[in-house]
Structure formats: C-alpha cells, structure tokens
C-alpha cells in the first residue's frame, strides 16, 4: 500500500497531540548530525552472521536462559502507529562491508538512551566496541579481524549498559578493523549509569516503544529486501536456509499497523547500512526499514528493550532498575 506524505504528516500530527504529554525525547540536534556521516560504497555489501552460526546461537540461548529481567508491565498507547521516537535517534551510520550489525544496533540504542535521558548527543566508537565486546565479554562476539565477525546484541547490551564507550572522534570506524585494545580503557570515555535493559517478547515491543524504549532484535535476514527497506508482507514465509538467509541485527524505533495495507503492519527499524538504503521520502527517514509483523514473528530472536531511566515513562518500583541476575 502506497502512502502519501500528507497521510504521514497527519499521523505525526495526531501522535504529537497524544505523545507530547507523555514526555517524548527531543529531536536529535541537527548540529551533531555531521559527526555520523559515515558512508561506504553501496556495492560493499555488509556481511551477515552465517546461517549456521545464527542457528547455533539460538539453540544455545533459548529465551528462558537470557540473563536479564523481563520488562515490567507498562501502559501502552493502544494506537495503530507510533513514530514519536524516530526524530530522537542519532543519525544513521554504515557498517561498511563488515559483519558488525550487532555492534551498531547496540551502539545506536545507547546513543539514543544517553540523549533521551541526559540530553547528551554522543557519537560512540563502534571500532573500539568491536574489540571490547570480543575481548572482555564472554560469548558476545566473534573476532573482529576475521571474515566471521558477527555477535549477539542481547549479550552486548547486558555487558556494556553499566560500563562505558569511547568516542568516534578518537577511534573512527573503518572497513579496516584497526586494533585499539591497548588503550581503549583510557579516558576520555562516556561512563554509563541508569541505562535500562530488559528482555521482552515480541508481543510487547509496542509497549516498549510507547514508553520511550527502543528495541534491538536479532533476526534471520532473507534475500529479497528492496532498496526501500521493505520486505513483502506475507502471513507465512518460506523456511530459511544457508543458501538464502543470514543473521542480522537492527534497532526497532516505531511501528505502524497498516504500513503494508489494512491490518498489515510492520516494525520501523534503524539499520546500519548508511543512508543509501531504505529512503522513502515523506514516509520514513533514509536508512530506516520496515519489518512485517509476521516476518519478525517467524524469524526474529532475542528482543532487548533499551533506554534510560529518566526517559522511560512507566514508574518503576525502587531498586528494580539495575537489578540483574548474574
């Protein structure tokens, strides 16, 4: 179903009336956008996590074993669409031809969280995160110098949310996996505190978005995604195999129950393939895509809700923000 810019504007207006009272985070400051302008040749196709590695990870990490508390119940808007968090996201980046989607999805969520909760617009270094996740976080990621440099965003979010990240200006991202282990613990760093991280089931993603949390998800990524960042809406998709699927990770920032047509909804997500991919003027920003609801139900895994306690709308009982199982 094709939409018009007018229709999109009316949706935003309608939500503005509702969500302004809900303390939606401010838009990302325009004067900080250029720091994220990392573009690579579109022919440098990003690598996926190999299919067999994704299957192995899923088998080893059932939902019940994820070492995170489940997201507490929160009030939901009960609306058909919510675009309110898109403007608060840091600018889209590009992972180049490396398999660092997991890293970019978590970093994007932390950039959003710090902005939403502390009004600091930061540009964190995925280059150093790649090494920190590999060396210091057991089971987080694979060797960033190898051709098999995938990782698991849920584990990385748990690991990094109460630690720190380096800045892009000190360690800029490159297609060349430059080593920075020797000094990435040195200042300057951004120390994290009050970051909220929860595991959630997919049927609660709307609830998370409505309360100012973004959601990182790992999913099988099939052949056939078009340049507009959409995949054909179906109630059931053919099975994934090593021939037509790999693993990918993205950050969900919104939803629309009628994106693909009446009662054919999808999750609006921030990708890490630069701004050449996913643009659909008047409907969503460049670099964003839309996953059909049935697609994520069939192929998604390990959804993790992330934000800052000062941005989350629901009231939390004292002591529950940072409590985690070891």
Protein Blocks (a to p, Z undefined) as FASTA:
>chain_A
ZZdfklmmmmmmmmmmmmmmnopacdddfklmmmmmccddfklccddddfklmmmmmmmm
cfklpccddddddddekiabdcklmmmpccdddehjadklmmmmmmmmmmmmmmmmnopa
cdddfklmmmmmmmmmghkbccfkbmblcccfklmmmmmmmmccddfklmccdfblcdfk
lmmmpccddddehiacddddfklmmmmmmnopacdddddddehiafkopacddfbdcddd
fklgccdddddfbdcfklnoghiacdddddfebjknopaghkacehiacddfklmmmmgg
hiaddddfklpmbdcdehilmgccZZ
